């Protein structure tokens, strides 16, 4: 006998998963990515500052995540100075557009995950 399909609760709406939504959740939900973006919401930061503010994150993984975020246009790498060169990272316009969503997730976390 085949498996029975669950029927939606009365009054519940059926919502299909949008591929853009899924892609966004997979990107921001990647380990440490949300924490990096959250730190950069406070303003530009150098690599060492990011590492200090997200202490359990390894240098290798921080480099990898920053590169991924740069590749999708959420983070901008800024090179300043001649010698010594100073590199910092900041949110792009696209990255700053994530702030309301991440603030909402932060509020939800405080309200429901304590």
C-alpha positions in Angstrom: 0.0 0.0 0.0 1.4 3.5 -0.9 2.2 6.3 1.4 -0.7 8.6 2.2 -0.3 12.3 1.4 -0.8 14.6 4.3 -3.6 17.1 3.6 -3.0 20.7 4.4 -4.7 22.0 7.5 -8.0 23.8 6.8 -7.2 27.4 5.9 -3.5 26.8 5.3 -2.1 28.2 2.2 0.1 26.1 -0.1 3.5 27.8 -0.7 6.0 26.5 -3.2 9.7 27.1 -2.6 11.0 29.9 -4.8 14.4 29.0 -6.3 15.7 32.5 -5.5 14.7 32.2 -1.9 16.4 28.8 -1.7 19.6 30.2 -3.2 19.6 33.1 -0.7 19.0 30.8 2.3 21.8 28.4 1.1 24.2 31.4 0.7 23.5 33.2 4.0 23.0 30.0 5.9 26.5 28.7 5.0 28.6 28.2 8.1 30.0 31.5 9.4 28.7 33.5 6.5 25.9 35.1 8.5 28.3 36.0 11.3 30.7 37.7 8.9 28.0 39.7 7.3 26.6 40.6 10.7 30.1 42.0 11.8 30.4 44.0 8.6 27.0 45.5 9.3 28.9 47.5 11.9 31.2 49.0 9.2 34.3 48.1 7.3 36.7 45.7 8.9 40.2 44.3 8.3 40.8 40.6 8.2 42.3 40.6 11.7 39.3 42.5 13.1 36.9 40.0 11.5 38.8 37.1 12.9 38.7 38.7 16.4 35.0 39.3 16.2 34.2 35.8 15.1 36.8 34.0 17.2 36.0 30.3 16.4 36.5 31.0 12.7 39.7 29.8 11.1 41.8 32.0 8.8 41.3 29.6 5.9 37.6 29.5 6.3 37.4 33.3 6.8 39.3 33.8 3.5 37.1 31.3 1.7 33.9 33.0 2.9 35.1 36.5 2.1 36.0 35.4 -1.4 32.6 33.8 -1.9 30.8 36.9 -0.6 32.9 39.0 -2.8 32.2 36.8 -5.8 28.4 37.2 -5.4 28.7 41.0 -4.8 27.8 41.1 -1.1 31.2 42.2 0.2 33.7 44.5 -1.4 37.4 44.2 -0.8 39.0 47.7 -0.4 42.8 48.1 -0.9 44.2 51.4 0.5 47.7 52.8 0.9 50.9 52.2 -1.0 53.2 50.6 1.5 52.1 48.9 3.6 49.0 48.0 1.8 45.8 48.0 4.0 43.0 45.7 3.0 39.6 46.0 4.5 36.2 44.5 3.7 32.8 46.2 3.6 29.3 45.4 2.6 28.3 46.5 -0.9 24.9 48.0 -1.6 23.7 44.5 -2.2 25.1 43.4 1.2 23.6 46.4 3.0 20.2 45.4 1.5 20.4 42.2 3.6 20.5 44.2 6.9 16.7 44.3 7.5 16.5 40.5 7.0 19.4 39.7 9.2 18.1 42.1 11.9 14.8 40.2 11.8 16.6 36.9 12.1 18.5 38.3 15.1 15.4 39.4 16.8 13.7 36.1 16.1 16.8 34.3 17.6 16.6 36.3 20.8 12.9 35.8 21.1 12.8 32.1 20.4 16.2 30.5 20.9 17.0 31.6 24.4 
